[in-house]
Amino acid sequence: MSPTRVLAVVLSIVAAVCAFLGIRRSDATVEAMDRGEVATPLWSPRRVPQPIVDAVGGQRLQAALDAAVVGAGVDACFVVDEGGAPIAVRAPDVPFVPASTEKIVTAAAALAVLGGDSHLETKAVAAAAPTDGVLDRLWLVGGGDFLLMTPEAQALREEIPALRGFPTTSMATLADAVVAAGVRRITGGIVGDDSRYETLRYLPTWKDSYRTEGQVGPLGALTVNGGFSQLQPEPVPVQDPAVFAAAELGRLLEERGVTIGRGADRGTAPDGAVDIAKVESPPMTAVVGEMVSASDNLGAELLVREIGFRVEQLGSTAAGINAITQELTELGLPTTNLLLVDGSGLDRGNRVTCQLLEATLDLGAEPAFAALWSGLAVAGQSGTLVDQLDGTVLDGKLRGKTGSLDGVTGLVGIIEVGRALRFAFIANGPFTETGGIGLRGHIASIIATFPDAPPGDVLVPRPTGEPATAEP
């Protein structure tokens, strides 16, 4: 129902109730009138003005948001609600290219399928336990942990404001565990095993600039440092993430006095291999939180493949997308017009509605999906919003998942300026990425004004002659 109709319905109901009860005035009201006093009836709309204020505020919010969209010359959808009650909507079920706002959907599916307490595991295995400290070969088996980092990469992340304080998995901890298991020499070297997932490194429909500009590293079940051999001054993606991870473990082991007999290689661990050491990721709640707040493209894509592996025993993007779509439907979310090509939102073939994004965000009120809210970036403070909207009324008051591509901008989140409002916004049009960031900030600022309406005693004036202090 549109805000205009809501206002009309509210006013009609209030008028009807007041008309009915006005006939049955209390004795006190009659006595007051007999004395020449003018009093507010017990059931006057002035005693319960908030629904009227909200209805007027919703009408103004709708008009302001519509004007902002039309003025920007873009196609857009938005949904704004308070506690499940819609306040302003535009094209809620029309599909749009979502960019990274799609990650909120991937996050919800990951929590539902994998479980918030689960972990991603990376193991070091061998054909047999070490003999006198010697192994023939050591296989490093990947489990999809995109947060696996060397100490150097961990330190570098702390220097980047948008990544500071986010969880990682320590490869140094794994190296320490291998040494603690008694390994002193590996004659045949270390072999990277990423057989858990398919080895398609980049989706064929992605722009090549995603790879060359470092927006996403090569996909694989075994990866370290996001699949980059160098992060600064320019990111350099590796050719084979499994081999690179094996080489980095070898380097860390050599620093701890372990002799490595030959260079890193790739292959599959033998059946019946013995566990030598392992390292687990933080719990899935933290993993998902990092993916959402930092807008981790690699993380989103590997979570898709892990979902596919868990549901269909096939660690492919296609299997994961099928499983996610099914899970969203089972969660009762509005999946009409949904089309997913990947899990990160990089692909321009994705189509998502504002209705779905807002409904998915609402899951965050449930304990099992709390990471959908706790993982949101905070304006002016953390994640992808660390350097946006700072110094404005939204600084620290807006938590959201951003989305940005050329011609695509989006923001899904919660604004707590006075009252907590949940919202979803996507715009597609002829604008730059920078222009899109400005547009979504403007939209969020408008939402923060709700309810921009006169107070109740202006909307419903006092009876003529009633003193300002008459109403309790």
C-alpha positions in Angstrom: 0.0 0.0 0.0 1.4 3.4 -0.9 2.1 6.0 1.9 -0.7 8.2 0.5 -3.2 5.4 0.9 -1.8 4.6 4.3 -2.4 8.2 5.4 -5.9 8.1 4.0 -6.7 4.8 5.8 -5.3 6.0 9.1 -7.2 9.3 9.0 -10.4 7.5 8.0 -10.1 5.1 10.9 -9.2 7.8 13.4 -12.1 9.9 12.2 -14.6 7.1 12.4 -13.5 6.1 15.9 -13.5 9.7 17.1 -17.0 10.3 15.6 -18.4 7.3 17.3 -16.9 7.9 20.6 -17.5 11.6 20.4 -21.2 10.9 20.7 -20.5 9.1 24.0 -18.7 11.9 25.7 -17.7 11.3 29.2 -19.5 13.0 32.1 -16.3 15.0 32.8 -16.4 16.4 29.2 -20.0 17.4 29.5 -19.4 19.1 32.8 -16.4 20.9 31.4 -18.5 22.2 28.5 -21.2 23.3 30.9 -18.7 25.3 32.8 -17.6 26.9 29.5 -14.3 25.0 29.4 -13.1 23.4 26.2 -11.4 20.0 26.8 -9.9 17.4 24.5 -12.2 14.4 24.4 -10.7 11.2 25.7 -10.5 9.6 22.2 -9.3 12.7 20.3 -6.8 11.9 17.6 -4.6 14.5 19.3 -4.1 12.0 22.1 -2.6 9.4 19.7 -1.0 11.5 17.0 2.0 9.3 16.1 0.3 7.2 13.4 -0.8 10.4 11.7 2.7 11.9 12.0 4.3 8.7 10.6 1.8 8.5 7.7 2.6 12.1 6.8 6.3 11.4 7.3 6.1 8.4 5.0 4.3 10.4 2.4 7.1 13.0 2.4 9.8 10.4 2.4 8.3 8.7 -0.6 8.1 12.0 -2.4 11.7 12.9 -1.5 13.1 9.6 -2.6 11.2 9.5 -5.8 12.4 13.0 -6.6 16.0 12.0 -5.9 15.8 9.1 -8.3 14.0 11.0 -11.0 16.4 13.9 -10.6 19.4 11.6 -11.0 18.1 10.2 -14.2 18.5 6.6 -13.1 16.4 3.4 -12.9 16.2 2.4 -9.3 14.3 0.5 -6.6 14.1 1.1 -2.9 12.3 -0.3 0.1 12.3 1.4 3.5 10.6 -0.2 6.5 10.5 0.0 10.3 10.1 -3.3 12.0 8.6 -4.9 9.0 6.1 -2.1 8.3 6.8 -0.5 4.8 7.3 3.2 4.8 8.4 4.0 1.2 8.8 1.7 -1.8 9.7 2.0 -5.4 9.8 -0.9 -7.9 10.4 -3.4 -5.1 10.1 -6.6 -7.3 11.9 -5.2 -10.4 15.3 -6.9 -11.0 18.4 -4.8 -11.1 22.1 -5.4 -11.5 23.0 -5.5 -7.8 26.9 -5.2 -7.7 28.2 -6.2 -4.3 24.9 -5.7 -2.4 24.3 -9.3 -3.6 26.9 -10.5 -1.0 24.2 -10.1 1.7 22.3 -12.9 -0.1 25.4 -15.1 -0.4 26.1 -14.4 3.3 22.6 -15.6 4.4 22.9 -18.7 2.3 26.3 -19.5 3.8 25.0 -19.1 7.4 22.0 -21.3 6.6 23.9 -24.1 4.8 27.3 -24.1 6.5 26.2 -23.0 10.0 27.5 -20.1 12.0 29.7 -22.3 14.2 31.4 -24.1 11.4 35.0 -23.6 10.3 37.0 -23.8 7.0 39.9 -26.2 7.5 43.4 -26.4 5.9 45.3 -29.6 6.5 48.9 -30.8 6.1 48.9 -34.6 5.4 51.3 -37.3 4.5 51.3 -40.9 3.4 52.6 -41.9 6.8 53.7 -40.3 10.0 57.3 -38.9 10.0 60.1 -41.3 10.7 62.9 -39.8 12.6 61.5 -36.4 11.7 61.5 -37.2 7.9 58.6 -37.2 5.5 58.7 -38.3 1.9 56.2 -35.6 0.9 53.7 -33.3 2.5 50.4 -32.4 1.0 48.8 -29.1 1.8 45.0 -29.7 1.4 42.8 -26.7 0.9 39.3 -26.4 2.4 38.2 -23.1 0.9 39.7 -20.8 3.6 40.1 -17.4 1.8 41.4 -15.8 5.1 44.6 -17.9 5.2 47.4 -15.4 5.4 51.2 -15.3 5.9 52.4 -13.0 8.7 53.5 -10.4 6.1 50.0 -10.2 4.6 48.4 -10.1 8.0 50.5 -7.1 8.9 49.8 -5.3 5.6 46.0 -5.7 6.1 46.3 -3.9 9.4 47.7 -0.9 7.6 44.6 -0.6 5.3 41.7 1.1 7.1 39.0 -0.8 5.3 40.6 -4.1 6.4 41.9 -3.3 9.9 40.8 -5.5 12.7 39.2 -8.1 10.5 39.9 -11.8 11.2 42.4 -13.9 9.4 43.7 -17.5 9.6 47.4 -17.8 10.3 49.6 -19.9 8.0 52.4 -19.4 10.6 50.2 -21.3 13.1 50.0 -24.2 10.6 53.8 -24.2 10.1 54.3 -24.2 13.9 52.0 -27.2 14.1 53.9 -29.1 11.4 57.1 -28.5 13.4 55.4 -29.5 16.6 54.4 -32.8 14.9 58.1 -33.6 14.7 58.8 -32.9 11.1 62.4 -31.8 10.4 62.9 -32.8 6.7 60.6 -33.2 3.7 62.6 -34.9 1.0 60.0 -34.8 -1.8 58.8 -31.3 -1.1 55.3 -29.9 -0.5 52.3 -30.5 -2.8 49.3 -28.2 -3.0 46.0 -30.0 -3.2 43.0 -27.9 -4.2 40.9 -30.7 -5.5 37.9 -29.8 -3.3 36.7 -27.3 -5.8 36.8 -26.9 -9.6 39.9 -25.0 -10.8 38.2 -22.4 -13.0 40.1 -19.4 -11.7 38.0 -16.6 -13.1 34.4 -16.7 -14.5 34.5 -16.3 -18.3 31.8 -13.6 -18.1 33.9 -11.4 -15.8 35.8 -8.3 -17.1 39.5 -9.0 -17.4 40.1 -5.8 -15.4 38.8 -7.6 -12.3 41.9 -9.8 -12.5 44.5 -7.2 -13.7 43.3 -4.6 -11.2 43.3 -7.0 -8.3 39.6 -6.9 -7.5 39.6 -10.7 -7.1 42.3 -13.3 -6.9 42.3 -16.6 -8.7 39.6 -18.9 -7.3 40.6 -22.2 -5.7 40.1 -24.4 -2.6 43.7 -23.7 -1.6 44.8 -20.1 -1.5 46.9 -17.8 0.6 47.1 -14.0 0.7 44.0 -13.9 -1.5 45.9 -15.5 -4.3 48.4 -12.5 -4.7 52.1 -12.9 -4.7 52.4 -9.1 -4.1 49.8 -6.7 -2.6 51.6 -3.4 -2.9 52.2 -1.1 -4.6 50.1 -3.1 -7.2 48.5 -6.5 -6.6 50.0 -9.3 -8.6 47.8 -12.4 -8.9 49.5 -15.8 -9.0 49.1 -18.3 -11.8 48.4 -21.3 -9.6 47.2 -20.5 -6.1 47.7 -24.1 -4.8 51.4 -24.2 -5.8 51.9 -20.7 -4.4 50.3 -21.7 -1.1 52.5 -24.8 -0.9 55.6 -22.7 -1.6 54.7 -20.2 1.1 54.2 -23.0 3.6 57.6 -24.3 2.6 59.2 -20.9 3.2 57.7 -20.6 6.6 58.9 -24.2 7.5 62.4 -23.4 6.3 62.4 -20.3 8.6 61.7 -22.8 11.4 64.6 -25.1 10.5 62.8 -27.6 8.4 64.7 -28.8 5.3 62.6 -28.9 2.1 64.1 -31.3 -0.5 62.5 -29.9 -3.7 60.2 -27.1 -4.9 56.4 -26.9 -4.5 54.1 -28.8 -6.8 50.4 -29.6 -7.2 48.6 -32.9 -6.9 46.0 -34.8 -4.9 46.7 -36.3 -1.5 46.8 -40.1 -1.4 43.8 -42.1 0.0 44.3 -42.9 3.6 46.7 -40.0 4.2 47.7 -39.3 7.8 47.0 -35.8 9.3 50.1 -34.1 10.3 48.7 -30.7 11.2 45.7 -28.4 10.5 44.5 -24.9 11.0 40.9 -23.7 11.2 39.4 -20.5 10.1 37.5 -18.3 12.6 33.9 -19.4 13.0 31.6 -18.9 10.0 29.9 -15.9 11.6 33.2 -14.1 11.6 34.1 -15.4 8.1 30.8 -14.1 6.7 31.2 -10.8 8.6 34.6 -10.2 7.0 33.2 -11.0 3.5 30.3 -8.6 4.0 32.1 -5.7 5.6 35.2 -5.8 3.5 33.2 -6.8 0.4 35.6 -9.7 -0.2 35.0 -10.9 -3.7 37.2 -13.9 -3.4 35.5 -14.8 -0.2 32.1 -14.6 -1.7 33.0 -16.8 -4.6 34.7 -19.5 -2.5 31.7 -19.6 -0.1 29.5 -20.3 -3.2 31.7 -23.2 -4.1 31.8 -24.5 -0.5 28.0 -24.4 -0.4 28.0 -26.4 -3.7 30.4 -28.9 -2.2 28.3 -29.3 1.0 24.9 -29.6 -0.8 25.7 -31.3 -4.1 29.2 -32.7 -3.3 30.4 -30.6 -6.2 32.6 -27.6 -5.5 31.7 -25.5 -8.5 30.2 -22.1 -9.0 27.2 -23.6 -10.8 26.5 -26.1 -8.1 26.8 -23.4 -5.4 24.4 -21.0 -7.2 21.8 -23.8 -7.6 22.1 -24.6 -3.9 21.9 -20.9 -2.9 18.8 -20.3 -4.9 17.1 -23.4 -3.4 18.1 -22.3 0.1 16.7 -18.8 -0.3 13.4 -20.3 -1.4 13.3 -22.6 1.6 14.0 -19.6 3.9 10.8 -18.1 2.5 12.5 -15.2 0.8 11.0 -13.5 -2.3 13.1 -15.0 -5.1 10.9 -13.9 -8.0 13.0 -12.4 -10.8 16.2 -13.5 -9.0 19.1 -14.5 -11.4 22.5 -15.3 -9.9 25.7 -15.9 -12.0 28.2 -15.5 -9.2 28.2 -14.9 -5.5 30.2 -11.6 -5.3 28.1 -9.4 -7.6 31.0 -8.8 -10.0 29.0 -10.3 -12.9 26.7 -7.9 -14.7 24.4 -10.7 -15.5 23.2 -10.9 -11.9 19.7 -9.7 -11.2 18.3 -9.0 -7.7 15.3 -7.1 -6.4 15.2 -4.6 -3.5 12.4 -6.7 -2.0 14.8 -9.7 -1.7 17.7 -7.7 -0.3 15.5 -6.1 2.3 13.9 -9.4 3.3 17.3 -11.0 3.5 18.6 -8.2 5.7 15.6 -8.8 8.0 16.9 -12.3 8.8 19.5 -10.6 10.9 17.0 -10.2 13.7 17.2 -14.0 14.1 20.2 -15.3 16.2 21.3 -17.7 13.5 21.7 -14.8 11.1 22.9 -12.1 13.4 26.2 -11.9 11.4 24.2 -10.2 8.7 23.9 -7.2 10.9 27.1 -7.4 12.9 29.1 -7.8 9.7 27.8 -4.6 8.1 30.2 -1.8 7.4 29.8 1.3 9.6 29.7 4.8 8.0 32.9 6.7 8.8 34.3 3.8 10.9 34.8 0.4 9.3 34.8 -1.7 6.2 33.8 -0.3 2.8 32.2 2.7 4.5 35.2 3.6 6.6 35.9 6.7 4.5 32.3 7.5 3.4 29.7 9.8 5.1 32.1 10.6 7.9 31.3 13.9 9.6 27.7 13.7 8.5 24.6 12.8 10.5 25.1 9.2 9.3 28.6 8.8 10.8 28.4 5.8 13.1 24.6 5.7 12.6 24.5 3.9 9.2 25.4 0.2 8.9 25.3 -1.2 5.4 26.4 -3.4 2.6 27.7 -1.4 -0.3 27.7 -2.2 -4.0 29.6 -0.4 -6.7 30.3 -0.9 -10.4 30.3 1.6 -13.3 26.7 2.4 -13.8 25.6 0.4 -10.7 25.3 1.5 -7.1 23.5 0.1 -4.1 23.2 0.2 -0.4 21.4 -2.2 2.0 21.4 -1.6 5.7 20.1 0.0 8.9 19.9 3.7 9.8 19.6 4.6 13.4 19.0 8.3 13.5 16.2 8.6 16.0 14.5 5.5 14.8 15.9 2.3 13.4 15.0 1.9 9.7 16.0 -0.9 7.4 16.3 -0.3 3.7 17.5 -1.5 0.4 18.5 0.7 -2.6 19.8 -0.1 -6.1 20.3 2.2 -9.0 21.4 1.4 -12.6 22.2 4.2 -15.0 24.7 6.3 -16.9 27.0 7.3 -14.0 30.5 6.6 -12.8 31.4 4.6 -9.7 32.2 7.8 -7.9 28.9 9.3 -8.9 27.0 6.2 -7.7 28.7 6.5 -4.3 27.4 10.1 -4.0 23.9 9.1 -5.1 23.5 6.3 -2.5 24.8 8.6 0.2 22.2 11.2 -0.8 19.5 8.5 -0.6 20.6 7.4 2.8 20.6 11.0 4.0 17.0 11.4 2.9 16.0 8.2 4.7 17.6 9.5 7.9 15.2 12.5 7.9 12.1 10.3 8.6 9.7 11.3 10.0 10.0 14.7 8.4 6.5 15.8 9.4 5.0 18.5 11.7 4.3 17.5 15.3 1.0 16.0 16.2 -0.5 19.2 17.7 0.1 20.9 14.3 -1.4 18.1 12.2 -4.4 17.8 14.6 -4.8 21.3 16.2 -6.3 21.9 19.6 -10.0 22.9 19.8 -10.6 26.6 19.6 -10.1 28.2 23.0 -8.3 25.3 24.6 -5.2 26.4 26.6 -1.8 24.9 25.7 -1.6 23.2 29.0 -5.0 21.6 29.0 -4.0 18.2 27.5 -2.3 15.8 29.9 
